[in-house]
Amino acid sequence: MNKKGLMVLHALSKIVLLCMFVLIVYFVGKNVYHYSYKLMVKTPKQDIVVRTVDIKIPKGASTKQIANVLHENDLINNIYYFLLYSKFTGNDSKYQYGDYTLNTGMTEEQIAKILITEGAKKETIKFTIPEGYTVAQIAKKLAKENICKESEFLEAVNNVTYDYKFIDQIPDRNLKLQGYLFPSTYEIYKNSTAQQIVSIMLKQFDKVFKDEYYERAEALGKEVDEIITIASIIEREVRVDSEREKVAGVIYNRLNKPMKLQMCSTVMYALGKPRDRLLFQDLDIDSDYNTYLHLGLPIGPIANPGEESIRAALYPEDNDYLYFSLINAETGEHEFNKTLEGHNKVKGKLQKEF
């Protein structure tokens, strides 16, 4: 082979070696990237525990400053991954300042999208959940107001894990979060997910149910879930605010006897549909929520109570009443009695009037 041929062969060898080197770097880099990604990126969605976090991004904040804020609030696992992700996706200079409501169930990609599109001028919507609404009623109301689909809300209630200290005390049951979706008026960002809405409502419960309430529940010898169950019964039985503590007293008196609670509201919940009044056969419905059949509290709350009912459950009136009867359907006023005889007299009088 002549000199020219050797030079060509040498050049080809260099090209082949260069190509092999590039391929090796590519595959090694790819594997390193995937390994690093697994180390730095957040855990799979099904393993994430959701907690709502409010953050403020200052005007003029750099991507690194934003990443620090996110990391301090447990919204991202790794600052440098977020910086690299922002750099390679071209998001580096696109993040907006403003107040954000995020949650720990979001991925870095979802957070970045929100920081780009939902900054200081983000559109919000309001909705109000009345005291005493059930999970099902909340889902229907949100769907009716085009805030989220009913099925999405129920999915977020039943199949997402949330990170609030009271959650650990709730026993396993259907609609585990019944009682803890705090009734209030909420202002949320437009297009918030059902998961975000549920987490925001749980966060409000966490804010309302302060340390004093945990200590008081312990002093009463009650679990938080028992207090919320009592509060939910009070919420559904009482319309006159001044009667809340009195009805709470009746519930505790019956529990301490022990007597069956025989609360109509629990049977209504067990029936799963509203009724103007119960029929005698309704009292025999086979349900763990039927306090006419079963001694003690139902297996969980029958509604989502407001703070006044929660306080009444924690600070019941010290009385000797065991019965109360509705005497004014318009105002919701009750008459209270210490004996069954007195209670039956009221019921007999009402039956004659109607």
PLY file of the C-alpha trace (Angstrom):
ply
format ascii 1.0
element vertex 354
property float x
property float y
property float z
element edge 353
property int vertex1
property int vertex2
end_header
0.00 0.00 0.00
1.34 3.35 -0.92
1.82 6.28 1.40
-1.42 7.95 0.35
-3.39 4.79 1.09
-1.86 4.51 4.52
-2.84 8.08 5.29
-6.46 7.41 4.27
-6.56 4.24 6.36
-5.12 6.12 9.33
-7.73 8.84 8.96
-10.54 6.27 8.75
-9.23 4.56 11.88
-9.33 7.87 13.73
-12.93 8.47 12.60
-13.97 4.95 13.71
-12.29 5.43 17.09
-13.93 8.85 17.48
-17.35 7.38 16.67
-16.80 4.58 19.17
-15.73 7.13 21.79
-18.83 9.25 21.16
-21.08 6.19 21.47
-19.41 5.13 24.70
-19.75 8.65 26.13
-23.40 8.72 25.03
-24.34 5.42 26.65
-22.33 6.11 29.81
-23.81 9.59 30.02
-27.30 8.22 29.45
-26.89 5.70 32.25
-25.37 8.30 34.56
-28.25 10.64 33.77
-30.88 7.98 34.53
-29.09 6.98 37.74
-28.75 10.61 38.81
-32.37 11.24 37.85
-33.52 8.40 40.10
-31.48 9.85 42.95
-32.63 13.44 42.54
-36.17 13.34 41.16
-39.18 12.92 43.40
-40.59 9.50 44.23
-43.35 7.94 42.08
-46.73 9.62 42.38
-48.38 6.72 44.21
-45.73 6.91 46.98
-46.00 10.66 47.59
-47.65 12.00 50.74
-49.53 15.22 49.99
-49.33 18.37 52.10
-50.36 21.84 50.94
-47.68 24.54 51.15
-48.06 28.30 50.62
-44.89 29.97 49.29
-43.90 33.45 48.16
-41.50 33.99 45.24
-40.02 37.51 45.52
-39.87 39.78 42.50
-36.53 39.37 40.74
-35.70 36.04 42.42
-33.17 33.92 40.55
-33.81 30.28 39.65
-31.42 29.24 42.42
-33.29 31.35 44.98
-36.57 29.84 43.78
-35.08 26.33 44.02
-34.00 27.06 47.61
-37.53 28.15 48.55
-38.97 24.99 46.98
-36.43 22.77 48.72
-36.96 24.41 52.14
-40.68 23.61 51.83
-40.10 19.95 50.79
-41.52 20.61 47.33
-38.40 19.36 45.51
-35.83 16.76 46.55
-32.75 18.30 44.97
-31.90 21.91 44.20
-29.36 21.05 41.51
-31.74 18.79 39.62
-34.26 21.65 39.51
-31.54 24.03 38.27
-30.44 21.59 35.55
-34.04 20.86 34.57
-34.76 24.60 34.33
-31.62 25.17 32.24
-32.18 22.38 29.72
-35.92 23.07 29.29
-35.37 26.77 28.71
-37.42 27.71 31.80
-34.51 29.40 33.55
-35.71 32.99 33.12
-39.44 32.33 32.79
-40.49 31.84 36.43
-42.84 34.51 37.78
-42.95 36.12 41.18
-46.05 35.92 43.38
-47.86 33.85 46.02
-48.35 30.19 45.21
-50.26 27.33 46.78
-48.42 24.13 45.87
-48.33 20.66 47.38
-45.80 17.96 48.01
-47.54 15.62 45.59
-46.44 17.68 42.58
-43.50 16.76 40.36
-40.75 19.24 39.46
-42.28 19.55 35.99
-45.72 20.43 37.39
-44.21 22.97 39.79
-42.18 24.57 36.99
-45.28 24.87 34.81
-47.20 26.60 37.62
-44.31 28.99 38.31
-44.26 29.94 34.62
-48.00 30.31 33.97
-49.61 31.15 37.30
-47.71 34.04 38.80
-48.73 37.31 40.44
-51.73 37.90 38.18
-53.08 34.36 38.38
-56.89 34.12 38.24
-58.66 32.81 41.34
-62.14 31.50 42.10
-64.10 31.25 45.35
-66.39 28.56 46.70
-68.16 28.03 50.03
-68.71 24.72 51.80
-71.49 24.99 54.40
-71.07 23.45 57.85
-72.47 19.95 58.06
-71.92 19.00 54.42
-70.86 15.42 53.73
-68.05 14.46 51.37
-70.66 13.49 48.78
-72.39 16.87 49.06
-69.07 18.71 48.70
-68.24 16.68 45.58
-71.61 17.50 44.00
-71.32 21.21 44.86
-67.85 21.52 43.34
-69.02 19.71 40.20
-72.09 21.94 39.92
-69.87 25.05 40.14
-67.52 23.59 37.47
-64.56 23.60 39.87
-63.73 19.92 39.49
-65.47 16.69 38.54
-67.36 14.80 41.25
-65.45 11.59 40.47
-62.08 13.40 40.65
-62.90 14.83 44.07
-63.97 11.45 45.47
-60.82 9.90 44.01
-58.71 12.56 45.74
-60.52 11.90 49.04
-60.28 8.12 48.90
-57.02 7.29 47.13
-54.44 9.96 47.97
-52.31 10.05 51.15
-52.04 13.45 52.87
-49.45 14.66 55.36
-51.21 16.19 58.37
-50.71 15.05 61.96
-54.38 14.24 62.61
-54.47 11.83 59.63
-52.55 9.13 61.52
-55.27 9.01 64.18
-58.07 8.27 61.71
-59.02 4.56 61.57
-59.23 2.81 58.20
-62.74 3.09 56.77
-64.61 4.17 53.68
-64.44 7.95 53.17
-61.65 8.19 55.72
-61.51 11.99 55.45
-65.19 12.51 56.26
-65.27 15.09 59.08
-61.92 16.68 58.22
-62.75 18.66 55.05
-63.25 21.89 56.92
-66.34 23.92 55.93
-65.37 27.46 54.98
-65.12 29.91 52.08
-62.04 29.17 49.98
-60.26 31.16 47.32
-58.24 28.89 45.06
-56.37 29.26 41.80
-58.45 28.56 38.73
-57.83 25.05 37.37
-56.70 23.74 40.78
-56.84 19.96 40.88
-59.18 17.99 43.16
-56.12 16.81 45.07
-55.07 20.41 45.70
-58.59 21.33 46.87
-58.76 18.42 49.32
-55.32 19.25 50.69
-56.25 22.93 51.16
-59.39 21.94 53.11
-57.38 19.55 55.29
-54.84 22.29 55.88
-57.64 24.56 57.14
-58.80 21.83 59.55
-55.19 21.51 60.75
-55.13 25.27 61.38
-58.46 25.28 63.27
-57.81 22.18 65.37
-55.08 23.78 67.46
-52.86 22.27 70.15
-55.37 23.24 72.85
-57.94 20.98 71.19
-55.55 18.00 71.10
-54.82 18.50 74.80
-58.51 18.83 75.65
-59.39 15.66 73.71
-56.72 13.79 75.65
-58.05 15.18 78.95
-61.51 13.85 78.01
-60.02 10.44 77.23
-61.08 10.73 73.58
-59.30 10.27 70.28
-59.49 13.19 67.85
-61.65 11.05 65.57
-64.16 10.50 68.39
-64.33 14.25 69.02
-64.95 14.95 65.33
-67.59 12.21 65.23
-69.40 13.81 68.19
-69.02 17.25 66.57
-70.51 15.96 63.32
-73.59 14.67 65.15
-73.97 18.02 66.91
-73.64 19.78 63.53
-76.46 17.73 62.00
-78.74 17.80 65.05
-78.47 21.47 66.06
-79.54 24.65 64.31
-79.65 26.96 67.35
-76.08 27.88 68.31
-76.84 28.15 72.02
-77.91 24.49 72.08
-74.61 23.01 70.82
-72.94 22.53 74.22
-76.23 21.29 75.69
-76.62 18.61 73.02
-72.96 17.71 73.53
-73.79 17.18 77.21
-76.62 14.81 76.25
-74.28 12.79 74.01
-71.64 12.44 76.74
-74.30 11.57 79.34
-75.61 8.77 77.13
-72.11 7.50 76.33
-71.26 7.41 80.04
-74.43 5.54 81.12
-73.99 3.70 78.72
-77.13 4.19 76.63
-77.62 3.99 72.89
-77.27 7.48 71.43
-80.38 7.08 69.25
-79.54 10.10 67.12
-81.76 10.47 64.05
-78.95 12.21 62.15
-76.87 9.01 62.18
-79.75 7.01 60.70
-80.25 9.66 58.02
-76.59 9.30 57.12
-76.87 5.51 57.05
-79.85 5.77 54.68
-77.71 7.81 52.29
-80.60 10.04 51.19
-82.36 13.03 52.79
-85.75 12.55 54.46
-88.13 15.06 56.02
-88.66 12.60 58.83
-87.67 9.05 59.67
-90.03 6.08 59.52
-89.99 3.39 62.21
-88.58 0.83 59.75
-85.68 3.20 59.02
-84.46 2.72 62.59
-83.68 -0.93 61.81
-81.26 -0.24 58.95
-78.21 -2.48 59.32
-75.35 0.00 59.46
-72.41 0.77 61.76
-73.70 4.35 61.68
-77.12 3.42 63.13
-76.98 4.54 66.76
-80.48 3.16 67.36
-79.06 -0.35 66.89
-75.48 -0.02 68.14
-74.14 1.18 71.46
-71.61 4.02 71.46
-70.49 6.31 68.66
-70.85 5.45 64.98
-67.66 4.27 63.26
-66.85 7.77 62.02
-68.14 11.31 61.44
-71.41 11.71 59.56
-70.55 15.17 58.20
-67.87 17.85 58.21
-68.46 20.02 61.30
-67.58 23.67 61.82
-65.50 25.01 64.70
-68.47 25.81 66.95
-69.58 22.18 66.91
-66.00 21.01 67.43
-65.67 23.29 70.47
-69.00 22.01 71.82
-67.75 18.42 71.47
-64.61 19.39 73.41
-66.37 21.53 76.03
-69.83 20.00 76.61
-72.28 21.55 79.03
-72.32 19.81 82.41
-75.99 18.82 82.64
-78.20 15.84 83.51
-80.17 15.76 80.26
-80.58 12.47 78.43
-83.19 13.49 75.85
-84.04 16.36 73.54
-87.00 16.84 71.21
-87.59 19.29 68.37
-90.35 21.69 69.40
-90.08 24.28 66.63
-89.40 23.03 63.11
-89.01 26.58 61.82
-86.31 27.71 64.27
-84.87 24.28 65.09
-85.38 24.81 68.82
-85.36 21.76 71.13
-86.74 20.95 74.57
-84.42 19.00 76.86
-85.41 16.40 79.44
-83.74 14.32 82.12
-86.29 11.49 82.07
-87.96 9.34 79.43
-91.32 10.25 80.95
-90.74 13.96 80.38
-89.40 13.27 76.89
-92.50 11.22 75.96
-94.79 13.99 77.20
-93.13 16.42 74.80
-93.36 13.91 71.93
-97.04 13.23 72.72
-97.82 16.93 72.75
-96.08 17.43 69.41
-97.90 14.47 67.84
-101.27 15.99 68.88
-100.26 19.35 67.35
-99.29 17.74 64.04
0 1
1 2
2 3
3 4
4 5
5 6
6 7
7 8
8 9
9 10
10 11
11 12
12 13
13 14
14 15
15 16
16 17
17 18
18 19
19 20
20 21
21 22
22 23
23 24
24 25
25 26
26 27
27 28
28 29
29 30
30 31
31 32
32 33
33 34
34 35
35 36
36 37
37 38
38 39
39 40
40 41
41 42
42 43
43 44
44 45
45 46
46 47
47 48
48 49
49 50
50 51
51 52
52 53
53 54
54 55
55 56
56 57
57 58
58 59
59 60
60 61
61 62
62 63
63 64
64 65
65 66
66 67
67 68
68 69
69 70
70 71
71 72
72 73
73 74
74 75
75 76
76 77
77 78
78 79
79 80
80 81
81 82
82 83
83 84
84 85
85 86
86 87
87 88
88 89
89 90
90 91
91 92
92 93
93 94
94 95
95 96
96 97
97 98
98 99
99 100
100 101
101 102
102 103
103 104
104 105
105 106
106 107
107 108
108 109
109 110
110 111
111 112
112 113
113 114
114 115
115 116
116 117
117 118
118 119
119 120
120 121
121 122
122 123
123 124
124 125
125 126
126 127
127 128
128 129
129 130
130 131
131 132
132 133
133 134
134 135
135 136
136 137
137 138
138 139
139 140
140 141
141 142
142 143
143 144
144 145
145 146
146 147
147 148
148 149
149 150
150 151
151 152
152 153
153 154
154 155
155 156
156 157
157 158
158 159
159 160
160 161
161 162
162 163
163 164
164 165
165 166
166 167
167 168
168 169
169 170
170 171
171 172
172 173
173 174
174 175
175 176
176 177
177 178
178 179
179 180
180 181
181 182
182 183
183 184
184 185
185 186
186 187
187 188
188 189
189 190
190 191
191 192
192 193
193 194
194 195
195 196
196 197
197 198
198 199
199 200
200 201
201 202
202 203
203 204
204 205
205 206
206 207
207 208
208 209
209 210
210 211
211 212
212 213
213 214
214 215
215 216
216 217
217 218
218 219
219 220
220 221
221 222
222 223
223 224
224 225
225 226
226 227
227 228
228 229
229 230
230 231
231 232
232 233
233 234
234 235
235 236
236 237
237 238
238 239
239 240
240 241
241 242
242 243
243 244
244 245
245 246
246 247
247 248
248 249
249 250
250 251
251 252
252 253
253 254
254 255
255 256
256 257
257 258
258 259
259 260
260 261
261 262
262 263
263 264
264 265
265 266
266 267
267 268
268 269
269 270
270 271
271 272
272 273
273 274
274 275
275 276
276 277
277 278
278 279
279 280
280 281
281 282
282 283
283 284
284 285
285 286
286 287
287 288
288 289
289 290
290 291
291 292
292 293
293 294
294 295
295 296
296 297
297 298
298 299
299 300
300 301
301 302
302 303
303 304
304 305
305 306
306 307
307 308
308 309
309 310
310 311
311 312
312 313
313 314
314 315
315 316
316 317
317 318
318 319
319 320
320 321
321 322
322 323
323 324
324 325
325 326
326 327
327 328
328 329
329 330
330 331
331 332
332 333
333 334
334 335
335 336
336 337
337 338
338 339
339 340
340 341
341 342
342 343
343 344
344 345
345 346
346 347
347 348
348 349
349 350
350 351
351 352
352 353
